[in-house]
Amino acid sequence: MATGRLFVVATPIGNLDDIGARALRVLTSVSLVAAEDTRHSKKLLDHFQIRTPLTSYHDHNETEKAGALLDALREGRDVALITDAGTPCIADPGFRVVRAARDAGIPVETVPGPSAVVAALSISGLPSDAFAFHGFFPRKAKDADRAIEKARSFGGTHIFYEAANRVLDTLSLLAAKASDAEVCVARELTKMHEEVVRGTAKSVGEHFEHNPLKGECVILIYFGAAADSAASLTDDEIRAAVDDVIATQSVSRRDAIRAVASRTGIPRNRVYDVAGKA
């Protein structure tokens, strides 16, 4: 008996008119729709008068449900995987069942469509030739510092999801740790109150201090200029920069290394390797 097919189906991130004709056809024709939140997805299906049965598939039952969905696929039933909004598996559940289906030789097909990551990048005005998506911005200070340093060392545009009630705190951190970066916040994408604000972390933060945030947000950080500048420095120039900080600011070599790394965007371990010894 032939197996079923697993369809990874993108759904609107706000505006229901953004759903594709193929997505509607697939959601209508499959035997089962696996959804992150069945209550939320039922509203979507009801809006389009789709009566396909729903089953929950989320972070807390993903391992268990992946097996059940695989059984249905092996029985020849087609299954659609959706998330609350946007494209499944992008900082959302789905990876395990997609991987398991592929490992089992079950066809997996994409039904592409809305994605907050790509939508935000496309209208941000930031360079898009090199970018990376990192999921939600880290909450712990140490993890956030590490994420900023890593992003800076690679250059390009870096994209994070963030909760509205944490955006100001994150922008404040970026203003302190990445003042040289260009920052963009996109919120309520495709909805009535869609807004995109670009500038330094400080200027964007000041805007939202006077314009309270609501809804889901995407933060984009561009480190290209800093990375290009860092890449152009020779070892001799790095040593000279460290020595200059020591001489002019009367600080230890360790503090001077930290200051040069922060100012230039060069990873601290590289500055230490080059100028760690007098």
Buried (B, 14 or more C-beta within 10 A) or exposed (E): EEBBBBBBBBBBBBEEEBBBEEBBEBBBEBBBBBBBBBEBBBEBBEEEEBEBEBBBBBEEEBEEBBEBBBEBBBEEBBBBBBBBBBBBBBBBBBEBBBEBBEEEEBBBEEBEBBBBBBBBBEBBEBBBEEBEBBEEBBEEEEEBEEBBBEBBBBBBBBBBBBBBEBBBBBBBBBBEBBEBBBBBBBBBBBBEEBBBBBBBBBEBBBBBEEEEBEBBBBBBBBBBBBBEBBEEBEEEEBBBBBBEBBEEEEBEBEEBBBBBBBBBBBBBEBBBEBBEEE
